[in-house]
């Protein structure tokens, strides 16, 4: 398994565990009479599970499973690594920024980083996507 896939899947599992932990605190707070304001934690919970866990897992598995490019292997891995770092920077900026009450520009920059991560991974993966119906000589 490629090193980037290992990093992405492990990071996804960390986000899954963290997101479940934050969700458990949100669920338990009213029942335990904890004076915890749930509003700041909810965006963190959503961001960790929606983009942290699923985003890293999807990109990691896609990097591993897409066909190789012959002698080039998996193509420009630097774009895929950039997607990994941008995605996680974006998740931290959006989730952490909203949980800590930072200005809205932090979340906006985080969303921009997540969008750039998607674009970088798409640029990396596009040459690896082949048509199944095309004759072998056209690939």
DSSP file (Angstrom, degrees, kcal/mol; ACC not computed):
  #  RESIDUE AA STRUCTURE BP1 BP2  ACC     N-H-->O    O-->H-N    N-H-->O    O-->H-N    TCO  KAPPA ALPHA  PHI   PSI    X-CA   Y-CA   Z-CA
    1    1 A X              0   0    0      0, 0.0     5,-0.0     0, 0.0    63,-0.0   0.000 360.0 360.0 360.0 134.6    0.0    0.0    0.0
    2    2 A X     >  -     0   0    0      1,-0.1     4,-2.0     3,-0.0     5,-0.2  -0.232 360.0-120.6 -62.7 150.2    1.4    3.4   -0.9
    3    3 A X  H  > S+     0   0    0      1,-0.2     4,-2.3     2,-0.2     5,-0.2   0.876 112.1  54.5 -59.9 -40.2    2.7    5.6    1.9
    4    4 A X  H  > S+     0   0    0      1,-0.2     4,-2.7     2,-0.2    -1,-0.2   0.898 106.8  51.4 -62.9 -39.7    0.3    8.4    1.1
    5    5 A X  H  > S+     0   0    0      2,-0.2     4,-2.8     1,-0.2     5,-0.3   0.916 108.8  51.2 -62.3 -42.9   -2.7    6.0    1.3
    6    6 A X  H  X S+     0   0    0     -4,-2.0     4,-2.4     1,-0.2     5,-0.2   0.929 111.9  47.1 -60.1 -45.3   -1.5    4.8    4.7
    7    7 A X  H  X S+     0   0    0     -4,-2.3     4,-2.4     1,-0.2    -2,-0.2   0.916 113.8  47.6 -62.7 -44.1   -1.2    8.4    5.9
    8    8 A X  H  X S+     0   0    0     -4,-2.7     4,-2.5     2,-0.2    -2,-0.2   0.910 113.3  46.4 -67.0 -42.1   -4.7    9.3    4.6
    9    9 A X  H  X S+     0   0    0     -4,-2.8     4,-2.3     2,-0.2    -1,-0.2   0.914 114.0  48.3 -68.5 -41.1   -6.4    6.3    6.1
   10   10 A X  H  X S+     0   0    0     -4,-2.4     4,-2.0    -5,-0.3    -2,-0.2   0.916 112.7  48.4 -64.2 -41.5   -4.7    6.8    9.5
   11   11 A X  H  X S+     0   0    0     -4,-2.4     4,-2.4    -5,-0.2    -2,-0.2   0.903 109.6  53.3 -63.7 -40.5   -5.7   10.4    9.5
   12   12 A X  H  X S+     0   0    0     -4,-2.5     4,-2.4     1,-0.2    -2,-0.2   0.908 108.4  49.8 -60.4 -41.9   -9.2    9.5    8.5
   13   13 A X  H  X S+     0   0    0     -4,-2.3     4,-2.5     2,-0.2    -1,-0.2   0.867 108.8  52.4 -66.9 -35.4   -9.4    7.1   11.5
   14   14 A X  H  X S+     0   0    0     -4,-2.0     4,-2.5     2,-0.2    -2,-0.2   0.915 110.9  47.4 -64.2 -42.3   -8.1    9.8   13.8
   15   15 A X  H  X S+     0   0    0     -4,-2.4     4,-3.0     2,-0.2     5,-0.2   0.889 110.5  52.8 -64.6 -38.8  -10.8   12.2   12.5
   16   16 A X  H  X S+     0   0    0     -4,-2.4     4,-2.4     2,-0.2     5,-0.2   0.952 112.4  43.8 -61.8 -49.4  -13.4    9.4   13.0
   17   17 A X  H  X S+     0   0    0     -4,-2.5     4,-2.2     2,-0.2    -2,-0.2   0.908 116.7  46.7 -62.1 -42.6  -12.4    8.8   16.6
   18   18 A X  H  X S+     0   0    0     -4,-2.5     4,-2.6     2,-0.2     5,-0.2   0.908 112.5  49.9 -66.9 -42.0  -12.2   12.5   17.3
   19   19 A X  H  X S+     0   0    0     -4,-3.0     4,-2.2     1,-0.2    -2,-0.2   0.891 111.6  48.0 -64.6 -39.4  -15.5   13.2   15.7
   20   20 A X  H  X S+     0   0    0     -4,-2.4     4,-2.5    -5,-0.2    -1,-0.2   0.897 111.3  51.5 -67.0 -39.6  -17.2   10.4   17.6
   21   21 A X  H  X S+     0   0    0     -4,-2.2     4,-2.1     2,-0.2    -2,-0.2   0.924 111.2  46.4 -63.5 -44.5  -15.7   11.7   20.9
   22   22 A X  H  X S+     0   0    0     -4,-2.6     4,-2.3     1,-0.2    -1,-0.2   0.911 113.2  50.4 -64.2 -41.1  -16.9   15.2   20.2
   23   23 A X  H  X S+     0   0    0     -4,-2.2     4,-2.2     1,-0.2    -2,-0.2   0.879 108.1  52.7 -63.2 -38.1  -20.4   13.9   19.3
   24   24 A X  H  X S+     0   0    0     -4,-2.5     4,-2.6     2,-0.2    -1,-0.2   0.900 109.2  49.2 -64.9 -40.1  -20.4   11.8   22.5
   25   25 A X  H  X S+     0   0    0     -4,-2.1     4,-2.1     2,-0.2    -2,-0.2   0.918 110.5  51.0 -63.8 -42.7  -19.7   14.9   24.6
   26   26 A X  H  X S+     0   0    0     -4,-2.3     4,-0.6     1,-0.2    -2,-0.2   0.883 114.9  43.1 -61.9 -38.3  -22.5   16.8   22.8
   27   27 A X  H  X S+     0   0    0     -4,-2.2     4,-0.6     1,-0.2    -2,-0.2   0.866 117.3  44.8 -75.1 -36.4  -24.9   13.9   23.5
   28   28 A X  H  X S+     0   0    0     -4,-2.6     4,-2.3    -5,-0.2     6,-0.3   0.752  93.5  79.7 -81.5 -24.4  -23.9   13.4   27.1
   29   29 A X  H  <>S+     0   0    0     -4,-2.1     5,-2.5     1,-0.2     4,-0.3   0.900  95.6  42.9 -55.6 -48.7  -23.7   17.0   28.2
   30   30 A X  H ><5S+     0   0    0     -4,-0.6     3,-0.9     1,-0.2    -1,-0.2   0.908 115.8  49.0 -66.7 -37.9  -27.5   17.6   28.7
   31   31 A X  H 3<5S+     0   0    0     -4,-0.6    -1,-0.2     1,-0.2    -2,-0.2   0.807 114.2  44.9 -69.9 -29.8  -28.0   14.2   30.5
   32   32 A X  T 3<5S-     0   0    0     -4,-2.3    -1,-0.2     2,-0.1    -2,-0.2   0.326 111.1-120.1 -94.8   6.9  -25.0   14.8   32.8
   33   33 A X  T < 5 +     0   0    0     -3,-0.9     2,-0.3    -4,-0.3    -3,-0.2   0.833  53.0 166.0  56.3  35.4  -26.1   18.3   33.5
   34   34 A X      < -     0   0    0     -5,-2.5     2,-1.8    -6,-0.3    -1,-0.2  -0.635  42.1-131.7 -78.2 137.6  -22.8   19.7   32.2
   35   35 A X        +     0   0    0     -2,-0.3     2,-0.5    -3,-0.1    -1,-0.1  -0.469  55.3 146.7 -87.4  65.9  -22.9   23.4   31.6
   36   36 A X        -     0   0    0     -2,-1.8     2,-0.7   -11,-0.1    -2,-0.1  -0.902  49.4-135.4-108.7 125.7  -21.4   22.9   28.1
   37   37 A X        -     0   0    0     -2,-0.5     4,-0.5     1,-0.2     3,-0.3  -0.715  18.2-167.9 -78.5 114.6  -22.3   25.3   25.3
   38   38 A X    >>  +     0   0    0     -2,-0.7     4,-1.8     1,-0.2     3,-0.5   0.725  68.9  81.7 -79.0 -22.4  -22.9   22.9   22.4
   39   39 A X  H 3> S+     0   0    0      1,-0.2     4,-0.7     2,-0.2    -1,-0.2   0.887  92.8  45.5 -56.4 -45.0  -23.0   25.5   19.6
   40   40 A X  H 3> S+     0   0    0     -3,-0.3     4,-0.6     1,-0.2    -1,-0.2   0.817 114.2  49.4 -69.9 -26.5  -19.2   25.9   19.2
   41   41 A X  H <> S+     0   0    0     -3,-0.5     4,-2.5    -4,-0.5    -1,-0.2   0.761  94.2  72.9 -83.4 -24.2  -18.6   22.1   19.2
   42   42 A X  H  X S+     0   0    0     -4,-1.8     4,-2.5     1,-0.2     5,-0.2   0.913  96.6  48.0 -60.4 -45.8  -21.2   21.2   16.6
   43   43 A X  H  X S+     0   0    0     -4,-0.7     4,-2.8     1,-0.2    -1,-0.2   0.877 111.7  51.7 -62.8 -34.5  -19.2   22.6   13.6
   44   44 A X  H  X S+     0   0    0     -4,-0.6     4,-2.6     2,-0.2     5,-0.2   0.927 110.5  48.2 -64.4 -44.4  -16.1   20.8   14.8
   45   45 A X  H  X S+     0   0    0     -4,-2.5     4,-1.9     2,-0.2     5,-0.2   0.924 115.0  45.1 -60.3 -46.5  -18.0   17.5   15.1
   46   46 A X  H  X S+     0   0    0     -4,-2.5     4,-3.3    -5,-0.2     5,-0.4   0.926 114.3  47.8 -65.3 -45.7  -19.5   18.0   11.6
   47   47 A X  H  X>S+     0   0    0     -4,-2.8     5,-2.4     1,-0.2     4,-1.5   0.904 110.9  51.2 -64.9 -42.3  -16.2   19.1   10.0
   48   48 A X  I  <>S+     0   0    0     -4,-2.6     5,-2.3    -5,-0.2    -1,-0.2   0.913 120.6  33.4 -61.3 -43.1  -14.3   16.2   11.5
   49   49 A X  I  <>S+     0   0    0     -4,-1.9     5,-1.4     3,-0.2    -2,-0.2   0.893 122.0  44.1 -83.2 -39.8  -16.7   13.6   10.3
   50   50 A X  I  <5S+     0   0    0     -4,-3.3     5,-0.3    -5,-0.2    -3,-0.2   0.961 135.9   5.3 -74.8 -50.6  -17.9   15.0    7.0
   51   51 A X  I  <>S+     0   0    0     -4,-1.5     5,-0.6    -5,-0.4     4,-0.4   0.790 129.3  53.3-104.8 -34.3  -14.6   16.2    5.5
   52   52 A X  I  ><S+     0   0    0     -5,-2.4     4,-1.1     3,-0.2    -3,-0.2   0.972 122.1  25.9 -65.7 -54.0  -11.9   15.0    7.9
   53   53 A X  I  ><S+     0   0    0     -5,-2.3     4,-2.3    -6,-0.2     5,-0.2   0.985 131.6  34.4 -75.6 -59.8  -13.0   11.3    8.0
   54   54 A X  H  ><S+     0   0    0     -5,-1.4     4,-2.8     1,-0.2     5,-0.3   0.893 117.8  52.9 -68.5 -38.2  -14.7   10.8    4.7
   55   55 A X  H  >5S+     0   0    0     -4,-0.4     4,-2.4    -5,-0.3     5,-0.2   0.947 113.4  41.9 -61.5 -49.1  -12.5   13.2    2.7
   56   56 A X  H  X<S+     0   0    0     -4,-1.1     4,-2.4    -5,-0.6     5,-0.2   0.896 116.0  50.0 -65.3 -39.8   -9.3   11.6    3.8
   57   57 A X  H  X S+     0   0    0     -4,-2.3     4,-2.4    -5,-0.2     5,-0.2   0.931 112.7  46.1 -65.1 -44.7  -10.6    8.1    3.4
   58   58 A X  H  X S+     0   0    0     -4,-2.8     4,-2.5    -5,-0.2    -2,-0.2   0.937 115.7  45.0 -64.4 -46.9  -12.0    8.7   -0.1
   59   59 A X  H  X S+     0   0    0     -4,-2.4     4,-2.4    -5,-0.3    -1,-0.2   0.899 113.7  50.6 -65.5 -39.3   -8.8   10.4   -1.3
   60   60 A X  H  X S+     0   0    0     -4,-2.4     4,-1.6    -5,-0.2    -2,-0.2   0.923 113.9  42.9 -64.6 -44.6   -6.6    7.7    0.2
   61   61 A X  H  X S+     0   0    0     -4,-2.4     4,-2.8    -5,-0.2     5,-0.2   0.893 113.7  52.3 -69.5 -38.9   -8.5    4.8   -1.3
   62   62 A X  H  X S+     0   0    0     -4,-2.5     4,-2.1    -5,-0.2    -2,-0.2   0.911 108.0  51.6 -63.2 -41.3   -8.7    6.6   -4.7
   63   63 A X  H  < S+     0   0    0     -4,-2.4    -1,-0.2     1,-0.2    -2,-0.2   0.888 116.4  41.3 -60.7 -38.5   -5.0    7.2   -4.7
   64   64 A X  H  < S+     0   0    0     -4,-1.6    -2,-0.2    -5,-0.2    -1,-0.2   0.883 119.7  40.4 -76.0 -40.0   -4.4    3.5   -4.0
   65   65 A X  H  < S+     0   0    0     -4,-2.8    -2,-0.2    -5,-0.1    -3,-0.2   0.717  85.5  99.9 -93.8 -22.1   -7.0    2.0   -6.3
   66   66 A X  S  < S-     0   0    0     -4,-2.1    63,-0.1    -5,-0.2    62,-0.0  -0.331  86.5 -91.4 -63.8 148.2   -6.9    4.0   -9.5
   67   67 A X        -     0   0    0     61,-0.4    -1,-0.1     1,-0.1     2,-0.1  -0.197  41.9-114.0 -60.5 149.1   -4.9    2.4  -12.3
   68   68 A X        -     0   0    0     -3,-0.1     2,-0.5     1,-0.1     6,-0.2  -0.389  19.4-119.0 -79.9 163.5   -1.2    3.2  -12.6
   69   69 A X    >   -     0   0    0      4,-4.0     3,-1.8     1,-0.2     2,-0.3  -0.334  47.3-109.0 -99.6  50.0    0.2    5.1  -15.5
   70   70 A X  G >  S+     0   0    0     -2,-0.5     3,-1.1     1,-0.3    -1,-0.2  -0.440  96.8   1.1  64.0-122.3    2.6    2.5  -16.8
   71   71 A X  G 3  S+     0   0    0     -2,-0.3    -1,-0.3     1,-0.2     3,-0.1   0.698 128.5  65.8 -73.9 -18.1    6.2    3.4  -16.2
   72   72 A X  G X  S-     0   0    0     -3,-1.8     3,-1.1     1,-0.3     2,-0.4   0.582  88.3-157.5 -78.8  -9.0    5.1    6.7  -14.4
   73   73 A X  T <   -     0   0    0     -3,-1.1    -4,-4.0     1,-0.2    -1,-0.3  -0.555  67.7  -8.7  70.8-121.4    3.5    4.8  -11.6
   74   74 A X  T 3  S-     0   0    0     -2,-0.4    -1,-0.2     1,-0.3     2,-0.2   0.242  97.8-125.9 -97.7  12.4    0.9    6.9   -9.9
   75   75 A X  S <  S+     0   0    0     -3,-1.1     2,-1.5     1,-0.1    -1,-0.3  -0.486  71.7   2.2  83.9-151.2    1.7   10.1  -11.6
   76   76 A X    >>  +     0   0    0     48,-0.2     3,-1.0     1,-0.2     4,-0.9  -0.583  61.7 179.4 -77.9  91.4    2.5   13.4   -9.9
   77   77 A X  H 3> S+     0   0    0     -2,-1.5     4,-2.6     1,-0.2     5,-0.2   0.750  73.5  72.3 -67.0 -21.9    2.4   12.3   -6.3
   78   78 A X  H 3> S+     0   0    0      1,-0.2     4,-2.2     2,-0.2    -1,-0.2   0.863  95.5  52.0 -62.7 -33.8    3.3   15.9   -5.2
   79   79 A X  H <> S+     0   0    0     -3,-1.0     4,-2.1     2,-0.2    -1,-0.2   0.890 109.9  48.4 -66.9 -38.7   -0.2   17.0   -6.2
   80   80 A X  H  X S+     0   0    0     -4,-0.9     4,-2.0     2,-0.2    -2,-0.2   0.896 111.7  49.0 -69.2 -39.3   -1.8   14.2   -4.1
   81   81 A X  H  X S+     0   0    0     -4,-2.6     4,-2.4     2,-0.2     5,-0.2   0.897 109.9  52.2 -64.7 -39.2    0.4   15.1   -1.1
   82   82 A X  H  X S+     0   0    0     -4,-2.2     4,-2.8    -5,-0.2     5,-0.2   0.902 107.7  52.1 -62.1 -40.0   -0.6   18.8   -1.6
   83   83 A X  H  X S+     0   0    0     -4,-2.1     4,-2.5     2,-0.2    -1,-0.2   0.899 108.5  51.6 -62.1 -40.4   -4.2   17.7   -1.5
   84   84 A X  H  X S+     0   0    0     -4,-2.0     4,-2.1     2,-0.2    -2,-0.2   0.949 114.3  41.3 -60.6 -50.4   -3.6   15.8    1.7
   85   85 A X  H  X S+     0   0    0     -4,-2.4     4,-2.3     1,-0.2    -2,-0.2   0.900 115.9  49.2 -68.7 -40.8   -2.1   18.8    3.5
   86   86 A X  H  X S+     0   0    0     -4,-2.8     4,-2.5    -5,-0.2    -1,-0.2   0.906 110.6  50.9 -65.5 -41.1   -4.6   21.3    2.1
   87   87 A X  H  X S+     0   0    0     -4,-2.5     4,-2.5    -5,-0.2    -2,-0.2   0.946 114.0  43.0 -61.1 -48.3   -7.5   19.2    3.1
   88   88 A X  H  X S+     0   0    0     -4,-2.1     4,-2.1     2,-0.2    -1,-0.2   0.841 113.0  52.1 -71.6 -32.1   -6.3   18.7    6.6
   89   89 A X  H  X S+     0   0    0     -4,-2.3     4,-2.4    -5,-0.2    -1,-0.2   0.908 111.5  48.5 -64.9 -41.6   -5.4   22.4    6.9
   90   90 A X  H  X S+     0   0    0     -4,-2.5     4,-2.8     2,-0.2     5,-0.3   0.904 110.0  50.2 -65.2 -42.4   -8.8   23.3    5.7
   91   91 A X  H  X>S+     0   0    0     -4,-2.5     4,-2.3     1,-0.2     5,-0.6   0.920 113.1  47.1 -62.7 -43.4  -10.6   21.0    8.2
   92   92 A X  I  X>S+     0   0    0     -4,-2.1     4,-1.6     3,-0.2     5,-0.6   0.906 114.3  47.3 -64.7 -41.4   -8.5   22.4   11.0
   93   93 A X  I  X5S+     0   0    0     -4,-2.4     4,-1.4     3,-0.2     5,-0.2   0.926 118.5  38.9 -68.0 -44.8   -9.2   26.0   10.0
   94   94 A X  I  X5S+     0   0    0     -4,-2.8     4,-2.1     3,-0.2     5,-0.2   0.975 124.7  35.9 -71.7 -54.4  -12.9   25.5    9.5
   95   95 A X  I  X5S+     0   0    0     -4,-2.3     4,-2.2    -5,-0.3   -51,-0.2   0.949 125.1  39.9 -65.6 -49.7  -13.7   23.3   12.4
   96   96 A X  I  X<S+     0   0    0     -4,-1.6     4,-2.3    -5,-0.6     6,-0.2   0.891 114.2  53.9 -67.8 -39.5  -11.2   24.8   14.8
   97   97 A X  H  <XS+     0   0    0     -4,-1.4     5,-2.8    -5,-0.6     4,-0.5   0.908 113.1  42.1 -62.4 -42.5  -11.9   28.4   13.7
   98   98 A X  H ><5S+     0   0    0     -4,-2.1     3,-0.5    -5,-0.2    -1,-0.2   0.883 114.4  51.2 -72.4 -37.6  -15.7   28.0   14.3
   99   99 A X  H 3<5S+     0   0    0     -4,-2.2    -2,-0.2    -5,-0.2    -1,-0.2   0.861 114.7  43.1 -67.2 -34.4  -15.2   26.2   17.6
  100  100 A X  T 3<5S-     0   0    0     -4,-2.3    -1,-0.2    -5,-0.2    -2,-0.2   0.477 113.0-117.4 -89.9  -2.3  -12.8   28.8   18.9
  101  101 A X  T < 5 +     0   0    0     -3,-0.5    -3,-0.2    -4,-0.5    -4,-0.1   0.801  54.3 164.6  72.8  29.4  -15.0   31.7   17.7
  102  102 A X      < -     0   0    0     -5,-2.8    -1,-0.2    -6,-0.2     5,-0.1  -0.304  48.3 -74.2 -72.6 163.4  -12.3   33.0   15.3
  103  103 A X    >>  -     0   0    0      1,-0.1     3,-1.6     3,-0.1     4,-0.7  -0.127  43.6-109.8 -57.8 156.9  -13.4   35.5   12.6
  104  104 A X  H 3> S+     0   0    0      1,-0.3     4,-2.1     2,-0.2     5,-0.1   0.708 112.2  73.0 -62.5 -21.5  -15.3   34.2    9.6
  105  105 A X  H 3> S+     0   0    0      1,-0.2     4,-2.6     2,-0.2    -1,-0.3   0.823  90.8  58.6 -63.2 -29.8  -12.3   34.8    7.3
  106  106 A X  H <> S+     0   0    0     -3,-1.6     4,-2.1     2,-0.2    -1,-0.2   0.932 108.0  44.5 -65.4 -45.1  -10.6   31.8    8.9
  107  107 A X  H  X S+     0   0    0     -4,-0.7     4,-2.6     2,-0.2    -2,-0.2   0.879 112.1  53.6 -65.5 -37.5  -13.4   29.5    7.9
  108  108 A X  H  X S+     0   0    0     -4,-2.1     4,-2.1     2,-0.2    -2,-0.2   0.917 109.9  46.7 -63.8 -43.2  -13.4   31.1    4.4
  109  109 A X  H  X S+     0   0    0     -4,-2.6     4,-2.3     2,-0.2    -1,-0.2   0.870 111.1  53.6 -65.3 -36.1   -9.7   30.4    4.0
  110  110 A X  H  X S+     0   0    0     -4,-2.1     4,-2.2     2,-0.2    -2,-0.2   0.917 108.7  47.7 -63.6 -43.3  -10.3   26.8    5.3
  111  111 A X  H  X S+     0   0    0     -4,-2.6     4,-2.4     2,-0.2    -2,-0.2   0.881 110.4  52.9 -64.6 -37.2  -13.0   26.2    2.7
  112  112 A X  H  X S+     0   0    0     -4,-2.1     4,-2.5     2,-0.2    -2,-0.2   0.911 108.7  49.9 -63.9 -41.0  -10.6   27.7    0.0
  113  113 A X  H  X S+     0   0    0     -4,-2.3     4,-2.1     2,-0.2    -2,-0.2   0.899 110.5  50.0 -63.6 -40.2   -7.9   25.2    1.2
  114  114 A X  H  X S+     0   0    0     -4,-2.2     4,-2.0     2,-0.2    -2,-0.2   0.896 110.9  49.3 -65.5 -39.4  -10.4   22.3    1.0
  115  115 A X  H  X S+     0   0    0     -4,-2.4     4,-2.2     2,-0.2    -2,-0.2   0.903 110.5  49.7 -64.9 -41.2  -11.4   23.4   -2.5
  116  116 A X  H  X S+     0   0    0     -4,-2.5     4,-2.9     2,-0.2    -2,-0.2   0.860 107.7  55.6 -64.5 -34.6   -7.8   23.6   -3.6
  117  117 A X  H  X S+     0   0    0     -4,-2.1     4,-2.4     2,-0.2     5,-0.2   0.924 108.3  47.4 -62.7 -43.9   -7.3   20.1   -2.1
  118  118 A X  H  X S+     0   0    0     -4,-2.0     4,-2.3     2,-0.2    -2,-0.2   0.913 114.0  47.5 -62.7 -42.4  -10.1   18.8   -4.3
  119  119 A X  H  X S+     0   0    0     -4,-2.2     4,-2.4     2,-0.2    -2,-0.2   0.911 111.5  50.0 -66.1 -42.4   -8.7   20.5   -7.4
  120  120 A X  H  X S+     0   0    0     -4,-2.9     4,-1.8     1,-0.2    -2,-0.2   0.912 113.1  46.0 -63.3 -42.3   -5.1   19.3   -6.7
  121  121 A X  H  X S+     0   0    0     -4,-2.4     4,-3.0     2,-0.2     5,-0.2   0.890 111.0  52.8 -69.5 -36.5   -6.3   15.7   -6.3
  122  122 A X  H  X S+     0   0    0     -4,-2.3     4,-2.4    -5,-0.2    -2,-0.2   0.916 109.1  49.6 -62.9 -42.0   -8.5   16.0   -9.4
  123  123 A X  H  X S+     0   0    0     -4,-2.4     4,-0.5     1,-0.2    -1,-0.2   0.868 114.4  46.1 -63.5 -35.9   -5.4   17.2  -11.4
  124  124 A X  H  < S+     0   0    0     -4,-1.8     3,-0.3    -5,-0.2     4,-0.3   0.931 119.2  38.6 -69.6 -45.4   -3.4   14.3  -10.0
  125  125 A X  H >X S+     0   0    0     -4,-3.0     3,-1.4     1,-0.2     4,-0.6   0.739  94.0  82.7 -83.1 -23.8   -6.1   11.6  -10.6
  126  126 A X  H >< S+     0   0    0     -4,-2.4     3,-1.4     1,-0.3    -1,-0.2   0.882  90.6  49.8 -54.6 -46.5   -7.4   12.7  -14.0
  127  127 A X  T 3< S+     0   0    0     -4,-0.5    -1,-0.3    -3,-0.3    -2,-0.1   0.746 106.8  58.4 -64.8 -19.0   -4.7   11.1  -16.2
  128  128 A X  T <4 S+     0   0    0     -3,-1.4     2,-0.5    -4,-0.3   -61,-0.4   0.580  84.0  94.1 -86.0  -9.7   -5.2    7.8  -14.3
  129  129 A X    <<  -     0   0    0     -3,-1.4     2,-0.3    -4,-0.6   -63,-0.0  -0.741  58.5-176.3 -87.1 123.9   -8.9    7.6  -15.2
  130  130 A X        -     0   0    0     -2,-0.5     2,-0.4     4,-0.0     3,-0.1  -0.851  29.6-109.4-121.0 154.3   -9.4    5.5  -18.3
  131  131 A X        -     0   0    0     -2,-0.3     3,-0.2     1,-0.1     8,-0.0  -0.674  18.3-153.8 -80.6 134.2  -12.4    4.6  -20.4
  132  132 A X  S    S+     0   0    0     -2,-0.4    -1,-0.1     1,-0.2     0, 0.0   0.826  92.8  52.7 -76.2 -32.0  -13.4    0.9  -20.0
  133  133 A X  S    S+     0   0    0     -3,-0.1    -1,-0.2     2,-0.0     2,-0.1   0.615  85.8 102.3 -82.8 -11.9  -15.0    0.7  -23.5
  134  134 A X  S    S-     0   0    0     -3,-0.2     5,-0.1     1,-0.1    -4,-0.0  -0.442  83.0-103.0 -72.6 143.9  -11.9    2.1  -25.4
  135  135 A X    >>  -     0   0    0      1,-0.1     3,-1.3    -2,-0.1     4,-0.5  -0.258  32.8-110.1 -60.6 155.9   -9.8   -0.5  -27.2
  136  136 A X  G >4 S+     0   0    0      1,-0.3     3,-1.0     2,-0.2    -1,-0.1   0.822 115.3  59.8 -60.4 -34.1   -6.6   -1.3  -25.5
  137  137 A X  G 34 S+     0   0    0      1,-0.2    -1,-0.3     2,-0.1    -2,-0.0   0.743 100.2  56.3 -69.9 -22.2   -4.4    0.4  -28.2
  138  138 A X  G <4        0   0    0     -3,-1.3    -1,-0.2     1,-0.2    -2,-0.2   0.599 360.0 360.0 -84.0 -12.3   -6.1    3.8  -27.4
  139  139 A X    <<        0   0    0     -3,-1.0    -1,-0.2    -4,-0.5    -2,-0.1   0.494 360.0 360.0 -74.9 360.0   -5.3    3.8  -23.7
